[in-house]
Amino acid sequence: MSEKRGSAEIRAELAAERQRLDADLNALQAEVRSLVPVVAAGLVVVALVTFRKSAKAGLRTIWKLS
């Protein structure tokens, strides 16, 4: 015979899963935050190199990339 699970047990499992998902989300957000300065620096470098060639081209590139 199958064993019936009580609502308290199901709620406890859901709470544990929610905590694991929250921890995963926090880790993912921390990774994304650590990449933001690298991406911003890359955009600045690309814009500066392009800007040296032509001011209009540099501004156009900044506009396209952002």
N, C-alpha and C positions, 0 to 999 in steps of 0.2 A: 504494500500500500504506500501511496505517496504521503509524504509528511507535509502538513500545512504550515506555512510560515505565517507568523503573526505580523500585524501591522507595525509593531514596534521594531521587529527585526528588519523589515523592509525599509522603514524610515532610517534605521541606523546604517544600512547598506547604502542608501541614497546619500546620506550625510557624508559618509566616508568617501564615496565617489566624487561628490561635490568638492570636498577638500582636496582630493588628488587633482581634479581638474583646475581648481583655483591655483594650486601650486604650479602646475604646468603652464597656465596662463601667465602667472607672474614671471616664471623663468623665460618664457617667450618674449614678453614685453621688455625684460631686462636686456635680452639679446638685441632686440630691435633698437632700444635706446643706445646701446653701445655702438651700433652701426651708423647712427645719424651723423655724428661728427665726421666720420670717414667719407660718407656720401657728400656731405656739404663741402668738405675740403676738396674732393674730386671735382665737384661742380665749379668751385672757385678756380682751380687749376685749369680746367678746360676753358673756362671763360677768359682767364687771363691770357692764355696762349692764343686763343682765337681773337681776343681783343687787340693783341699786338699786330695781328694781320690787318684787321680793319675794325674800326669802332662799330660800324653798323653790323657787321657779321658777328661781333662779340655780343652785342645786345640781342641780336636775333637768336643766337645760340643759347644765351641765358634764358630767354623767354621760352624757347622750345623745351629746354631741359627742366624747367621748374613747373 
